[in-house]
Amino acid sequence: MSTDEPRAGTIDAVVLAGGRAERLGGVSKPDVLVAGRRLLDHAMTAAARARRVVVVAPENVAVPDRVLRTVEDPPFGGPVAGLAAGIAELDRAPEAPAGSVLVLACDAPHVASAVPRLLAAGVQADGDDSDGAVLVDREGRAQWLTAVYRLPRLRERLTARQDDAGRPGGSMRSLVAGLRLIEVPARGREADDVDTPEDVARAR
């Protein structure tokens, strides 16, 4: 199999751990502790089913030795830029790409229990014609950064969103527009994220 052919039945993961965390006073959000563990470590647990994991984070954030790492271009360029950087890092690895990619933000400490349901939503099943699965919160809002996407379709969307410098831009909502995504309802606190000091207190 050539490195250009996605491997069906496998999954890689991109964990987005960048951003300025302005509403948290500019602290390093991946290093915020919840239940005695860093937010990044919670995300790594959620990504444990992936064959390979790329963490997109500033250089000052420590990541486990077993994972790949990169930074978005430009720095603090937003989740679409981070996602593009993560997939580019996967492409540099010698293994053939996976058929699907799990995308997680590092600021959702309770999401791990939702990942098996996302994977079971038909994304990797033979004959499934969906483009992925996305977690939906209690208010019906899709959590684009808690999702599984078929890699070929996501590549198409990233390429379509490139500017003259070859950098994908825009919002995650616009990036995934037109994709056929299966909605997976969140249970309990799975969709809760950590953006403010009040969020941190609730998460703890």
Backbone torsions as a table, in degrees:
resi	resn	phi	psi	omega
1	MET	NA	132.1	178.7
2	SER	-76.3	161.5	179.9
3	THR	-71.8	-5.8	178.7
4	ASP	-90.6	-6.2	-175.8
5	GLU	-104.2	116.1	179.2
6	PRO	-61.0	142.0	178.2
7	ARG	-89.2	116.1	177.5
8	ALA	-66.7	148.0	176.6
9	GLY	82.3	1.4	175.9
10	THR	-117.1	162.5	178.4
11	ILE	-143.9	137.5	170.8
12	ASP	-107.9	173.5	-178.0
13	ALA	-139.5	144.8	171.2
14	VAL	-121.1	121.8	178.2
15	VAL	-108.1	118.9	-178.1
16	LEU	-90.9	116.1	-175.4
17	ALA	-132.2	32.9	177.5
18	GLY	-99.9	-149.7	179.6
19	GLY	90.6	163.0	-175.7
20	ARG	-94.5	-13.4	-179.4
21	ALA	50.4	45.3	-175.8
22	GLU	-62.3	-36.3	-179.2
23	ARG	-75.4	-7.9	172.9
24	LEU	-105.3	17.0	177.9
25	GLY	79.9	17.8	177.5
26	GLY	79.6	13.8	177.6
27	VAL	-70.4	167.6	175.1
28	SER	-77.2	101.0	-174.7
29	LYS	-58.5	-41.6	-179.8
30	PRO	-58.7	-23.2	-177.0
31	ASP	-94.4	-0.9	177.4
32	VAL	-64.7	135.0	-177.0
33	LEU	-91.0	131.3	172.5
34	VAL	-133.8	123.2	-177.7
35	ALA	55.7	38.2	174.9
36	GLY	78.7	5.4	-179.9
37	ARG	-131.3	150.0	177.3
38	ARG	-66.6	150.6	175.1
39	LEU	-55.1	-39.6	178.8
40	LEU	-61.3	-38.4	-179.9
41	ASP	-67.0	-35.3	173.7
42	HIS	-61.2	-42.4	179.7
43	ALA	-65.3	-37.5	178.7
44	MET	-64.7	-37.1	175.5
45	THR	-62.5	-42.0	179.4
46	ALA	-63.8	-29.1	-177.8
47	ALA	-93.2	11.3	-172.2
48	ALA	-62.7	-23.5	-179.4
49	ARG	-78.4	-11.2	-177.6
50	ALA	-75.3	146.9	175.7
51	ARG	-69.0	-45.9	177.1
52	ARG	-131.1	147.2	179.1
53	VAL	-127.5	132.0	171.1
54	VAL	-111.0	128.2	173.7
55	VAL	-102.5	124.2	176.7
56	VAL	-99.4	106.1	-171.6
57	ALA	-156.4	155.5	174.4
58	PRO	-60.7	159.7	-175.6
59	GLU	-64.5	-23.6	-178.5
60	ASN	-78.0	-7.1	179.1
61	VAL	-90.6	121.5	179.0
62	ALA	-75.3	133.1	177.7
63	VAL	-123.2	154.4	179.6
64	PRO	-60.2	150.1	-177.9
65	ASP	-62.1	-28.1	-172.3
66	ARG	-81.0	-3.0	-175.7
67	VAL	-111.0	159.3	172.7
68	LEU	-83.2	160.2	177.0
69	ARG	-146.6	154.7	177.4
70	THR	-159.8	-178.6	177.5
71	VAL	-135.2	148.8	-177.5
72	GLU	-71.5	157.5	179.4
73	ASP	-126.6	113.3	1.7
74	PRO	-77.0	161.6	175.6
75	PRO	-55.2	141.1	-176.9
76	PHE	59.7	31.2	-177.1
77	GLY	-80.0	-2.1	178.0
78	GLY	100.7	172.5	-173.3
79	PRO	-65.6	-34.2	179.0
80	VAL	-65.9	-43.9	176.8
81	ALA	-62.5	-39.9	178.2
82	GLY	-64.7	-42.0	179.1
83	LEU	-63.3	-44.2	178.1
84	ALA	-60.3	-41.3	179.1
85	ALA	-65.7	-39.2	179.5
86	GLY	-64.7	-42.7	179.4
87	ILE	-68.2	-37.3	176.6
88	ALA	-61.7	-37.2	178.3
89	GLU	-67.8	-39.7	174.7
90	LEU	-59.8	-38.5	-178.7
91	ASP	-66.0	-25.2	-179.3
92	ARG	-79.3	-13.9	178.9
93	ALA	-73.8	152.5	-175.8
94	PRO	-72.0	-23.0	-177.9
95	GLU	-72.4	152.9	175.1
96	ALA	-63.6	146.0	-178.8
97	PRO	-66.0	154.1	176.9
98	ALA	-75.8	165.6	178.0
99	GLY	-74.5	-27.5	-177.3
100	SER	-139.0	159.8	178.4
101	VAL	-129.4	132.0	174.0
102	LEU	-87.8	126.0	179.8
103	VAL	-112.5	126.2	-179.0
104	LEU	-134.6	139.6	167.0
105	ALA	-88.8	148.5	-175.3
106	CYS	-77.8	-5.0	-172.0
107	ASP	-101.6	21.5	177.8
108	ALA	-119.5	85.4	-169.4
109	PRO	-71.5	-12.2	-176.0
110	HIS	-109.4	17.7	-169.9
111	VAL	-84.2	-14.5	-171.6
112	ALA	-55.8	-36.9	-177.5
113	SER	-69.6	-17.1	179.7
114	ALA	-84.3	-21.7	-173.9
115	VAL	-61.1	-45.5	178.3
116	PRO	-57.9	-35.5	179.1
117	ARG	-70.5	-36.1	175.7
118	LEU	-62.0	-43.6	-179.2
119	LEU	-68.5	-31.3	-178.0
120	ALA	-84.7	0.7	-175.2
121	ALA	-78.8	8.2	176.7
122	GLY	102.4	1.8	-175.4
123	VAL	-62.6	-39.2	-176.7
124	GLN	-105.2	2.8	-178.2
125	ALA	-73.3	142.9	177.8
126	ASP	-61.4	134.6	177.0
127	GLY	83.7	-4.1	179.4
128	ASP	-71.5	132.5	-178.0
129	ASP	-104.4	14.5	177.0
130	SER	-81.1	165.2	176.9
131	ASP	-100.7	2.0	179.4
132	GLY	150.8	-168.0	179.4
133	ALA	-142.6	144.3	-176.1
134	VAL	-133.0	141.6	176.0
135	LEU	-76.1	139.7	179.8
136	VAL	-121.6	129.5	-175.6
137	ASP	-79.4	-177.2	-174.7
138	ARG	-63.3	-25.9	179.0
139	GLU	-90.7	6.2	178.9
140	GLY	83.3	13.1	-179.6
141	ARG	-88.5	129.4	178.4
142	ALA	-72.2	134.6	178.8
143	GLN	-100.7	88.3	-172.6
144	TRP	-61.6	-21.1	179.4
145	LEU	-98.3	16.2	167.2
146	THR	-132.9	82.4	-169.1
147	ALA	-158.3	162.0	171.3
148	VAL	-118.6	129.3	-178.9
149	TYR	-122.5	141.3	170.0
150	ARG	-67.1	126.9	-170.8
151	LEU	-63.2	-43.7	-179.9
152	PRO	-58.9	-40.2	-179.6
153	ARG	-70.0	-36.9	178.7
154	LEU	-67.4	-38.5	175.9
155	ARG	-59.0	-44.0	179.2
156	GLU	-57.4	-44.4	-177.9
157	ARG	-68.2	-40.3	178.5
158	LEU	-64.0	-41.2	178.4
159	THR	-63.8	-40.4	-179.0
160	ALA	-66.3	-24.1	-176.6
161	ARG	-94.7	4.7	-176.7
162	GLN	-69.8	144.0	174.1
163	ASP	-90.0	-171.2	-177.1
164	ASP	-64.0	-23.1	178.9
165	ALA	-90.1	3.5	179.4
166	GLY	80.9	16.5	179.9
167	ARG	-104.1	125.5	176.1
168	PRO	-67.8	141.0	179.8
169	GLY	-134.3	-170.0	-179.8
170	GLY	85.5	-172.6	-176.6
171	SER	-93.8	164.5	174.7
172	MET	-63.1	-37.0	179.1
173	ARG	-58.1	-46.5	-179.8
174	SER	-70.3	-32.9	-179.9
175	LEU	-62.2	-43.2	-174.2
176	VAL	-92.6	1.1	179.9
177	ALA	-56.5	131.0	179.5
178	GLY	93.1	-13.1	176.6
179	LEU	-75.4	145.4	178.7
180	ARG	-92.2	97.6	-173.9
181	LEU	-111.7	130.7	176.3
182	ILE	-78.6	129.9	180.0
183	GLU	-86.4	130.1	179.4
184	VAL	-116.3	110.4	-177.8
185	PRO	-64.4	136.2	176.4
186	ALA	-72.9	150.4	175.4
187	ARG	-116.7	140.5	177.1
188	GLY	56.7	-125.2	-174.0
189	ARG	-102.3	15.2	-174.0
190	GLU	-56.5	-34.6	-176.2
191	ALA	-92.2	-0.9	-179.3
192	ASP	-68.6	134.2	175.9
193	ASP	-117.9	174.3	-174.2
194	VAL	-121.9	102.2	-179.5
195	ASP	-120.8	-20.4	-175.1
196	THR	-131.7	166.0	175.1
197	PRO	-58.3	-33.4	178.0
198	GLU	-66.3	-38.3	176.3
199	ASP	-62.4	-41.0	179.9
200	VAL	-61.9	-45.0	-179.5
201	ALA	-61.3	-42.1	178.6
202	ARG	-65.4	-42.0	-178.5
203	ALA	-64.3	-30.0	-178.9
204	ARG	-80.9	NA	NA
